[in-house]
Amino acid sequence: MGTEKSFVDYVIEVAGFGSRLTHKKLFGEYALYLDGKVVAFACDNSLFIKPSKAVATLAPDLPQGPPYPGAKDHPIADELLDDPGALRRLIEETAALMPLPKPKKPPAAKRAT
């Protein structure tokens, strides 16, 4: 179905991180990044948090489901959109546990022919 940009904007607003929480469109859905680390996905207008110990500690009762066909189950955090403090803490703790993205290699120089 694809996620509406207005849903992603709403999640970003509710989370309250300002410019620290960014997004990138991927195949009609969105990945959400806190300080450059992937912390969640917005798929079919639902918020899927990256599985981590933070979820097990802070929100163990969240329902689970795959964000897209073929994916492993992720916690679905839609109910936390009504509790900005809990959502913010979960996203922040999840980011703390995620690795930094690998640096991108510079493009190879083209040979002159």
N, CA, C and O atoms as a MOPAC input file, in Angstrom:
PM7 MOZYME 1SCF
protein

 N      0.81600 1    -1.18800 1     0.00000 1
 C      0.00000 1     0.00000 1     0.00000 1
 C      0.86100 1     1.25400 1     0.00000 1
 O      0.51400 1     2.23000 1    -0.66500 1
 N      1.95700 1     1.25600 1     0.71400 1
 C      2.81400 1     2.43700 1     0.77000 1
 C      2.39100 1     3.37600 1     1.88200 1
 O      1.20300 1     3.59100 1     2.12200 1
 N      3.36100 1     3.91600 1     2.53900 1
 C      3.12300 1     4.82000 1     3.66300 1
 C      2.98500 1     6.24300 1     3.16700 1
 O      3.72500 1     6.68900 1     2.29100 1
 N      2.03700 1     6.94100 1     3.73500 1
 C      1.84300 1     8.34800 1     3.39100 1
 C      2.90000 1     9.19600 1     4.09500 1
 O      3.23000 1     8.95700 1     5.25700 1
 N      3.42000 1    10.17700 1     3.38500 1
 C      4.43400 1    11.07700 1     3.95500 1
 C      3.88300 1    11.78500 1     5.18600 1
 O      4.63600 1    12.06400 1     6.11900 1
 N      2.58900 1    12.08200 1     5.21000 1
 C      1.99100 1    12.75700 1     6.36300 1
 C      2.10100 1    11.90200 1     7.62800 1
 O      2.22600 1    12.44000 1     8.72800 1
 N      2.05600 1    10.55800 1     7.47800 1
 C      2.22700 1     9.67800 1     8.63800 1
 C      3.64800 1     9.79900 1     9.18100 1
 O      3.84100 1     9.90500 1    10.39300 1
 N      4.63400 1     9.78200 1     8.30200 1
 C      6.02700 1     9.90600 1     8.71300 1
 C      6.25400 1    11.25800 1     9.39700 1
 O      6.91400 1    11.32800 1    10.43300 1
 N      5.71200 1    12.31600 1     8.82200 1
 C      5.83300 1    13.64000 1     9.43100 1
 C      5.22000 1    13.65500 1    10.82600 1
 O      5.76700 1    14.27100 1    11.74100 1
 N      4.08400 1    12.97800 1    10.99000 1
 C      3.42000 1    12.90700 1    12.28500 1
 C      4.29900 1    12.16500 1    13.30200 1
 O      4.45100 1    12.62500 1    14.43400 1
 N      4.86900 1    11.03900 1    12.91400 1
 C      5.74700 1    10.27500 1    13.80900 1
 C      6.92400 1    11.14600 1    14.24400 1
 O      7.27100 1    11.18300 1    15.42500 1
 N      7.52700 1    11.83800 1    13.30000 1
 C      8.67900 1    12.69300 1    13.61100 1
 C      8.27500 1    13.80500 1    14.57800 1
 O      9.01600 1    14.12900 1    15.50600 1
 N      7.11500 1    14.37700 1    14.35900 1
 C      6.62900 1    15.44300 1    15.24500 1
 C      6.36400 1    14.90800 1    16.65700 1
 O      6.77900 1    15.52000 1    17.64100 1
 N      5.67900 1    13.77600 1    16.75400 1
 C      5.34600 1    13.20000 1    18.06000 1
 C      6.60900 1    12.81700 1    18.82400 1
 O      6.69200 1    13.03800 1    20.03200 1
 N      7.58900 1    12.24900 1    18.13600 1
 C      8.82200 1    11.81000 1    18.79500 1
 C      9.60800 1    12.98500 1    19.37600 1
 O     10.29500 1    12.82800 1    20.38500 1
 N      9.51600 1    14.13900 1    18.76000 1
 C     10.10600 1    15.34100 1    19.31400 1
 C     11.62200 1    15.43800 1    19.28100 1
 O     12.21300 1    16.07400 1    20.15400 1
 N     12.25600 1    14.83200 1    18.30800 1
 C     13.71300 1    14.91500 1    18.20100 1
 C     14.17700 1    16.03500 1    17.27900 1
 O     15.37900 1    16.27100 1    17.15700 1
 N     13.26900 1    16.71300 1    16.64300 1
 C     13.65000 1    17.75900 1    15.69900 1
 C     14.44900 1    17.17900 1    14.55000 1
 O     14.10400 1    16.12700 1    14.01100 1
 N     15.51600 1    17.86400 1    14.17500 1
 C     16.31000 1    17.45700 1    13.01200 1
 C     17.15000 1    16.19900 1    13.25700 1
 O     17.75800 1    15.67700 1    12.32200 1
 N     17.19100 1    15.71000 1    14.48900 1
 C     17.94800 1    14.48100 1    14.77400 1
 C     17.27100 1    13.24800 1    14.18300 1
 O     17.94400 1    12.26600 1    13.87000 1
 N     15.94000 1    13.28800 1    14.02600 1
 C     15.19400 1    12.15700 1    13.47900 1
 C     14.86700 1    12.45700 1    12.02200 1
 O     14.09600 1    13.36600 1    11.71400 1
 N     15.46800 1    11.67900 1    11.14200 1
 C     15.30100 1    11.90000 1     9.70700 1
 C     14.67400 1    10.65300 1     9.08400 1
 O     14.47400 1     9.64100 1     9.75500 1
 N     14.37100 1    10.74500 1     7.79800 1
 C     13.76700 1     9.61400 1     7.11300 1
 C     14.28900 1     9.53400 1     5.68200 1
 O     14.79100 1    10.50300 1     5.11300 1
 N     14.14600 1     8.33400 1     5.13100 1
 C     14.51800 1     8.10100 1     3.74400 1
 C     13.47500 1     7.16300 1     3.14600 1
 O     13.13900 1     6.13800 1     3.73800 1
 N     12.97300 1     7.51700 1     1.98000 1
 C     11.95200 1     6.70500 1     1.32000 1
 C     12.61000 1     5.50000 1     0.65900 1
 O     13.60600 1     5.62500 1    -0.05400 1
 N     12.02700 1     4.32500 1     0.91400 1
 C     12.53500 1     3.07700 1     0.36000 1
 C     11.36600 1     2.25200 1    -0.15500 1
 O     10.59600 1     1.71900 1     0.64400 1
 N     11.21500 1     2.13400 1    -1.45600 1
 C     10.20200 1     1.28900 1    -2.06900 1
 C      8.78300 1     1.61900 1    -1.57500 1
 O      7.99400 1     0.70800 1    -1.32700 1
 N      8.46100 1     2.88500 1    -1.43400 1
 C      7.13200 1     3.29700 1    -1.00600 1
 C      6.95000 1     3.32900 1     0.49700 1
 O      5.90900 1     3.76600 1     0.98700 1
 N      7.94700 1     2.87300 1     1.23300 1
 C      7.92300 1     2.89600 1     2.69100 1
 C      9.07600 1     3.78400 1     3.15800 1
 O      9.76700 1     4.37600 1     2.32900 1
 N      9.29300 1     3.88500 1     4.45700 1
 C     10.31100 1     4.79800 1     4.96700 1
 C     11.15300 1     4.13800 1     6.04900 1
 O     10.64800 1     3.35500 1     6.85300 1
 N     12.43200 1     4.45900 1     6.06100 1
 C     13.31500 1     4.12800 1     7.17300 1
 C     13.49400 1     5.40500 1     7.97800 1
 O     13.65000 1     6.48500 1     7.40900 1
 N     13.47100 1     5.28600 1     9.30600 1
 C     13.68000 1     6.43500 1    10.18200 1
 C     15.02600 1     6.29100 1    10.86600 1
 O     15.38600 1     5.21100 1    11.33600 1
 N     15.76700 1     7.39000 1    10.91700 1
 C     17.12800 1     7.41100 1    11.44600 1
 C     17.22100 1     8.41200 1    12.58700 1
 O     16.77400 1     9.55100 1    12.45100 1
 N     17.79600 1     7.99900 1    13.70400 1
 C     18.12800 1     8.93600 1    14.77600 1
 C     19.64000 1     9.06600 1    14.79300 1
 O     20.35900 1     8.08800 1    14.99400 1
 N     20.10600 1    10.27000 1    14.58100 1
 C     21.55200 1    10.54300 1    14.54300 1
 C     22.27500 1     9.60900 1    13.56700 1
 O     23.39000 1     9.16200 1    13.83600 1
 N     21.63400 1     9.32000 1    12.44100 1
 C     22.24900 1     8.50900 1    11.39300 1
 C     22.08300 1     7.00900 1    11.54900 1
 O     22.52300 1     6.25600 1    10.68000 1
 N     21.46400 1     6.55200 1    12.62600 1
 C     21.26000 1     5.12100 1    12.84800 1
 C     19.81200 1     4.75200 1    12.55800 1
 O     18.89400 1     5.45400 1    12.98200 1
 N     19.60300 1     3.65000 1    11.83700 1
 C     18.24200 1     3.19500 1    11.56100 1
 C     17.63800 1     2.69500 1    12.86600 1
 O     18.19600 1     1.81900 1    13.52700 1
 N     16.47500 1     3.27100 1    13.23300 1
 C     15.80400 1     2.88600 1    14.47400 1
 C     14.40300 1     2.34000 1    14.24000 1
 O     13.85300 1     1.65400 1    15.10200 1
 N     13.81700 1     2.64000 1    13.07200 1
 C     12.43600 1     2.23100 1    12.83600 1
 C     12.12300 1     2.27400 1    11.34900 1
 O     12.87400 1     2.82000 1    10.54100 1
 N     10.98400 1     1.67700 1    11.02200 1
 C     10.46200 1     1.71700 1     9.66500 1
 C      9.00100 1     2.14600 1     9.73600 1
 O      8.27700 1     1.74800 1    10.64900 1
 N      8.57900 1     2.94200 1     8.78900 1
 C      7.16800 1     3.28200 1     8.63400 1
 C      6.68800 1     2.51800 1     7.40300 1
 O      7.09100 1     2.81200 1     6.27700 1
 N      5.82400 1     1.53600 1     7.63600 1
 C      5.33000 1     0.68100 1     6.56400 1
 C      3.81800 1     0.53400 1     6.71100 1
 O      3.31600 1     0.24500 1     7.79700 1
 N      3.10200 1     0.73600 1     5.61300 1
 C      1.63500 1     0.66000 1     5.62700 1
 C      1.04500 1     1.52900 1     6.73700 1
 O      0.09600 1     1.12800 1     7.41100 1
 N      1.60800 1     2.70700 1     6.91900 1
 C      1.15800 1     3.67100 1     7.92500 1
 C      1.15700 1     3.09400 1     9.33500 1
 O      0.27700 1     3.40300 1    10.13800 1
 N      2.14600 1     2.25500 1     9.63300 1
 C      2.40000 1     1.74500 1    10.97100 1
 C      3.87400 1     1.95700 1    11.27700 1
 O      4.70600 1     2.02800 1    10.37300 1
 N      4.18600 1     2.05700 1    12.57100 1
 C      5.55900 1     2.29300 1    13.00800 1
 C      6.15800 1     1.01100 1    13.55600 1
 O      5.68800 1     0.48100 1    14.56300 1
 N      7.18800 1     0.51500 1    12.89800 1
 C      7.88500 1    -0.69900 1    13.29100 1
 C      9.25000 1    -0.31300 1    13.85800 1
 O     10.06600 1     0.28800 1    13.15900 1
 N      9.49700 1    -0.65300 1    15.11000 1
 C     10.76200 1    -0.33900 1    15.76900 1
 C     11.74300 1    -1.47800 1    15.51700 1
 O     11.34700 1    -2.64300 1    15.48600 1
 N     13.01100 1    -1.15000 1    15.34000 1
 C     14.03600 1    -2.19000 1    15.18800 1
 C     14.05300 1    -3.04500 1    16.45700 1
 O     14.08400 1    -2.50200 1    17.56100 1
 N     14.03200 1    -4.36800 1    16.31800 1
 C     14.08100 1    -5.22700 1    17.50200 1
 C     15.39000 1    -5.01600 1    18.26200 1
 O     16.46400 1    -4.95300 1    17.66300 1
 N     15.28700 1    -4.91000 1    19.57600 1
 C     16.47900 1    -4.72200 1    20.40400 1
 C     16.12900 1    -4.99000 1    21.86500 1
 O     14.96500 1    -5.19400 1    22.20900 1
 N     17.13800 1    -4.98600 1    22.70500 1
 C     16.91700 1    -5.14000 1    24.14500 1
 C     16.11500 1    -3.96700 1    24.69400 1
 O     15.43300 1    -4.10800 1    25.71000 1
 N     16.18500 1    -2.82000 1    24.04100 1
 C     15.41200 1    -1.66100 1    24.49700 1
 C     13.92200 1    -1.96100 1    24.44400 1
 O     13.18400 1    -1.59400 1    25.35800 1
 N     13.47600 1    -2.62000 1    23.39200 1
 C     12.06000 1    -2.96800 1    23.27400 1
 C     11.68700 1    -3.97000 1    24.36100 1
 O     10.64400 1    -3.83700 1    25.00200 1
 N     12.53600 1    -4.96700 1    24.56800 1
 C     12.25500 1    -5.98200 1    25.58300 1
 C     12.14000 1    -5.35800 1    26.97300 1
 O     11.37200 1    -5.83900 1    27.80600 1
 N     12.88800 1    -4.30600 1    27.22300 1
 C     12.87900 1    -3.65400 1    28.52700 1
 C     11.76600 1    -2.61700 1    28.65500 1
 O     11.04100 1    -2.59800 1    29.64900 1
 N     11.63400 1    -1.75400 1    27.64500 1
 C     10.73700 1    -0.60500 1    27.74700 1
 C      9.31900 1    -0.86100 1    27.24600 1
 O      8.37500 1    -0.22400 1    27.71300 1
 N      9.16100 1    -1.77200 1    26.31500 1
 C      7.83600 1    -2.00300 1    25.71100 1
 C      7.67800 1    -3.46700 1    25.31200 1
 O      7.46200 1    -3.76500 1    24.13700 1
 N      7.78100 1    -4.38800 1    26.27800 1
 C      7.75700 1    -5.81500 1    25.93200 1
 C      6.42100 1    -6.31200 1    25.40200 1
 O      6.36800 1    -7.37600 1    24.78400 1
 N      5.34100 1    -5.57000 1    25.62700 1
 C      4.02300 1    -6.03400 1    25.21600 1
 C      3.57300 1    -5.51500 1    23.85600 1
 O      2.42800 1    -5.73500 1    23.46000 1
 N      4.45700 1    -4.82900 1    23.13500 1
 C      4.06500 1    -4.34800 1    21.80800 1
 C      3.76700 1    -5.53500 1    20.89700 1
 O      4.46300 1    -6.54900 1    20.94500 1
 N      2.73100 1    -5.40800 1    20.06500 1
 C      2.46800 1    -6.48900 1    19.10300 1
 C      3.62700 1    -6.59400 1    18.11300 1
 O      4.39000 1    -5.64500 1    17.92700 1
 N      3.74300 1    -7.73900 1    17.49600 1
 C      4.82400 1    -8.00300 1    16.54300 1
 C      4.24000 1    -8.27400 1    15.16100 1
 O      3.12700 1    -8.78000 1    15.02700 1
 N      5.01600 1    -7.92500 1    14.14100 1
 C      4.61300 1    -8.22900 1    12.78300 1
 C      5.71100 1    -7.83900 1    11.82000 1
 O      6.58500 1    -7.04700 1    12.17100 1
 N      5.68500 1    -8.38000 1    10.60700 1
 C      6.71400 1    -8.02700 1     9.62500 1
 C      6.39400 1    -6.67200 1     8.98600 1
 O      5.25100 1    -6.43100 1     8.59600 1
 N      7.37900 1    -5.79400 1     8.87800 1
 C      7.13300 1    -4.49800 1     8.24800 1
 C      6.88900 1    -4.59900 1     6.74100 1
 O      6.23800 1    -3.73300 1     6.15800 1
 N      7.40300 1    -5.64200 1     6.12100 1
 C      7.22000 1    -5.85000 1     4.68400 1
 C      7.33600 1    -7.35100 1     4.43000 1
 O      7.90900 1    -8.07100 1     5.24700 1
 N      6.80800 1    -7.82400 1     3.32300 1
 C      6.82600 1    -9.26700 1     3.04200 1
 C      8.24100 1    -9.84200 1     3.08000 1
 O      9.16500 1    -9.29100 1     2.48100 1
 N      8.39200 1   -10.94100 1     3.78300 1
 C      9.68000 1   -11.61300 1     3.87300 1
 C     10.54800 1   -11.13800 1     5.02700 1
 O     11.59700 1   -11.72700 1     5.28500 1
 N     10.13700 1   -10.09100 1     5.72500 1
 C     10.92000 1    -9.57000 1     6.84700 1
 C     10.60400 1   -10.34100 1     8.12500 1
 O      9.53800 1   -10.94200 1     8.25900 1
 N     11.54700 1   -10.31000 1     9.05600 1
 C     11.30500 1   -10.87000 1    10.38300 1
 C     10.35400 1    -9.93000 1    11.12400 1
 O     10.22000 1    -8.75700 1    10.77200 1
 N      9.70100 1   -10.46100 1    12.14700 1
 C      8.79700 1    -9.64200 1    12.93300 1
 C      9.54600 1    -8.51800 1    13.65100 1
 O     10.66000 1    -8.69600 1    14.14200 1
 N      8.89800 1    -7.36800 1    13.69300 1
 C      9.38400 1    -6.19100 1    14.40600 1
 C      8.27300 1    -5.73600 1    15.35600 1
 O      7.09400 1    -5.94800 1    15.07000 1
 N      8.63300 1    -5.11700 1    16.47500 1
 C      7.60600 1    -4.54800 1    17.34300 1
 C      6.87100 1    -3.41700 1    16.61400 1
 O      7.49000 1    -2.57600 1    15.96200 1
 N      5.55000 1    -3.41600 1    16.73600 1
 C      4.71800 1    -2.38000 1    16.11300 1
 C      4.36200 1    -1.37100 1    17.20300 1
 O      3.65900 1    -1.70200 1    18.15800 1
 N      4.84900 1    -0.14300 1    17.05600 1
 C      4.75700 1     0.86100 1    18.11800 1
 C      3.65300 1     1.88500 1    17.89100 1
 O      3.74000 1     2.99700 1    18.41200 1
 N      2.62900 1     1.54700 1    17.13600 1
 C      1.56000 1     2.50600 1    16.86400 1
 C      0.93100 1     3.06000 1    18.14100 1
 O      0.60900 1     4.24600 1    18.21000 1
 N      0.75300 1     2.20500 1    19.15500 1
 C      0.11800 1     2.66000 1    20.39400 1
 C      0.96500 1     3.69600 1    21.13400 1
 O      0.43400 1     4.46700 1    21.93300 1
 N      2.25700 1     3.72300 1    20.88200 1
 C      3.12400 1     4.69900 1    21.54400 1
 C      3.00200 1     6.09000 1    20.92000 1
 O      3.52500 1     7.05700 1    21.47300 1
 N      2.32800 1     6.20400 1    19.79200 1
 C      2.10200 1     7.52300 1    19.20400 1
 C      1.20500 1     8.37100 1    20.10000 1
 O      1.15100 1     9.59200 1    19.95200 1
 N      0.49900 1     7.72000 1    21.03300 1
 C     -0.31300 1     8.43300 1    22.01600 1
 C      0.46100 1     8.73900 1    23.29300 1
 O     -0.07600 1     9.36300 1    24.20800 1
 N      1.71100 1     8.30700 1    23.36200 1
 C      2.55700 1     8.53400 1    24.53800 1
 C      3.93500 1     9.00600 1    24.06300 1
 O      4.88200 1     8.22100 1    24.01200 1
 N      4.03900 1    10.30100 1    23.71400 1
 C      5.29100 1    10.80100 1    23.13500 1
 C      6.53300 1    10.53700 1    23.98900 1
 O      7.60500 1    10.27100 1    23.44500 1
 N      6.40600 1    10.60400 1    25.30000 1
 C      7.56300 1    10.35300 1    26.16000 1
 C      8.07200 1     8.93000 1    26.03100 1
 O      9.27800 1     8.70000 1    25.93900 1
 N      7.14900 1     7.97100 1    26.02400 1
 C      7.53900 1     6.56800 1    25.89000 1
 C      8.12800 1     6.29800 1    24.50700 1
 O      9.10500 1     5.56000 1    24.38200 1
 N      7.54400 1     6.88700 1    23.47700 1
 C      8.05700 1     6.71600 1    22.11600 1
 C      9.45800 1     7.29000 1    22.00300 1
 O     10.35500 1     6.65800 1    21.44400 1
 N      9.64100 1     8.48700 1    22.53500 1
 C     10.95300 1     9.14000 1    22.47400 1
 C     12.01800 1     8.29100 1    23.17900 1
 O     13.11300 1     8.08800 1    22.65400 1
 N     11.68100 1     7.80600 1    24.36000 1
 C     12.65200 1     7.00700 1    25.11900 1
 C     12.98400 1     5.71400 1    24.38100 1
 O     14.14500 1     5.30900 1    24.32700 1
 N     11.96300 1     5.06100 1    23.81000 1
 C     12.19900 1     3.81700 1    23.08000 1
 C     13.09000 1     4.05100 1    21.86500 1
 O     14.01200 1     3.27400 1    21.61300 1
 N     12.82600 1     5.09700 1    21.12300 1
 C     13.65000 1     5.40000 1    19.94600 1
 C     15.07800 1     5.72900 1    20.37000 1
 O     16.03400 1     5.27600 1    19.74100 1
 N     15.22300 1     6.50800 1    21.42300 1
 C     16.56700 1     6.89800 1    21.88100 1
 C     17.36300 1     5.69200 1    22.37800 1
 O     18.54400 1     5.54900 1    22.06200 1
 N     16.71200 1     4.82800 1    23.15300 1
 C     17.38900 1     3.63200 1    23.66100 1
 C     17.70600 1     2.65500 1    22.52800 1
 O     18.74900 1     2.00100 1    22.54900 1
 N     16.82900 1     2.55400 1    21.56000 1
 C     17.08800 1     1.69100 1    20.40100 1
 C     18.30200 1     2.20100 1    19.63600 1
 O     19.17300 1     1.41800 1    19.25700 1
 N     18.36200 1     3.50400 1    19.40800 1
 C     19.50100 1     4.08600 1    18.68400 1
 C     20.80800 1     3.82200 1    19.41200 1
 O     21.83200 1     3.56700 1    18.77900 1
 N     20.78100 1     3.88200 1    20.73200 1
 C     22.00100 1     3.64700 1    21.51500 1
 C     22.54600 1     2.23700 1    21.29600 1
 O     23.74700 1     2.00700 1    21.43700 1
 N     21.66900 1     1.29700 1    20.95100 1
 C     22.08500 1    -0.09300 1    20.75400 1
 C     22.42200 1    -0.44100 1    19.31000 1
 O     22.97700 1    -1.50700 1    19.04500 1
 N     22.09500 1     0.44100 1    18.38300 1
 C     22.32500 1     0.17100 1    16.96500 1
 C     23.74200 1     0.58700 1    16.56100 1
 O     24.27200 1     1.57400 1    17.07100 1
 N     24.34900 1    -0.16700 1    15.64900 1
 C     25.69600 1     0.20800 1    15.18300 1
 C     25.63500 1     1.44100 1    14.27800 1
 O     24.61000 1     1.73300 1    13.66200 1
 N     26.73600 1     2.13700 1    14.21800 1
 C     26.83500 1     3.24500 1    13.27100 1
 C     26.83300 1     2.67800 1    11.85900 1
 O     27.34400 1     1.58200 1    11.63100 1
 N     26.26300 1     3.41700 1    10.91000 1
 C     26.29600 1     2.91700 1     9.53000 1
 C     27.73000 1     2.83400 1     9.02700 1
 O     28.59600 1     3.61100 1     9.42800 1
 N     27.95800 1     1.87800 1     8.14400 1
 C     29.29600 1     1.73600 1     7.57100 1
 C     29.56900 1     2.92900 1     6.66500 1
 O     28.68600 1     3.36600 1     5.92700 1
 N     30.79500 1     3.45900 1     6.71800 1
 C     31.10100 1     4.58800 1     5.83500 1
 C     31.01600 1     4.16300 1     4.37200 1
 O     31.40300 1     3.05500 1     4.00000 1
 N     30.50600 1     5.06400 1     3.57000 1
 C     30.39400 1     4.77300 1     2.13900 1
 C     31.75200 1     4.96700 1     1.48200 1
 O     32.49700 1     5.89300 1     1.80400 1
 N     32.05300 1     4.06400 1     0.54900 1
 C     33.30100 1     4.18000 1    -0.19300 1
 C     33.14300 1     5.27200 1    -1.24000 1
 O     32.07800 1     5.41700 1    -1.84000 1
 N     34.20400 1     6.03500 1    -1.45500 1
 C     34.09700 1     7.04700 1    -2.52300 1
 C     33.98300 1     6.35100 1    -3.86300 1
 O     34.50800 1     5.25100 1    -4.03400 1
 N     33.30700 1     6.97100 1    -4.81600 1
 C     33.19500 1     6.34100 1    -6.12600 1
 C     34.56300 1     6.16300 1    -6.77100 1
 O     35.44900 1     7.00900 1    -6.64100 1
 N     34.70900 1     5.05700 1    -7.46100 1
 C     35.97600 1     4.76900 1    -8.13600 1
 C     36.19200 1     5.78600 1    -9.25700 1
 O     35.26000 1     6.16200 1    -9.96800 1
 N     37.42700 1     6.21400 1    -9.39400 1
 C     37.76200 1     7.14400 1   -10.45900 1
 C     37.69800 1     6.43100 1   -11.80700 1
 O     38.15600 1     5.29700 1   -11.94100 1
 N     37.14100 1     7.09000 1   -12.77600 1
 C     37.05800 1     6.49400 1   -14.10900 1
 C     38.40900 1     6.66600 1   -14.81600 1
 O     39.08300 1     7.69000 1   -14.70100 1
 N     38.75900 1     5.61800 1   -15.54500 1
 C     40.00100 1     5.70000 1   -16.30000 1
 C     39.79200 1     6.46700 1   -17.58600 1
 O     38.74500 1     6.37900 1   -18.22800 1
 N     40.80800 1     7.21800 1   -17.94400 1
 C     40.75200 1     7.91800 1   -19.23600 1
 C     41.09300 1     6.90900 1   -20.31200 1
 O     42.03900 1     6.13500 1   -20.16600 1
 N     40.34100 1     6.91300 1   -21.37400 1
 C     40.62000 1     5.97000 1   -22.46400 1
 C     41.20400 1     6.67200 1   -23.66000 1
 O     41.50000 1     6.03200 1   -24.66900 1

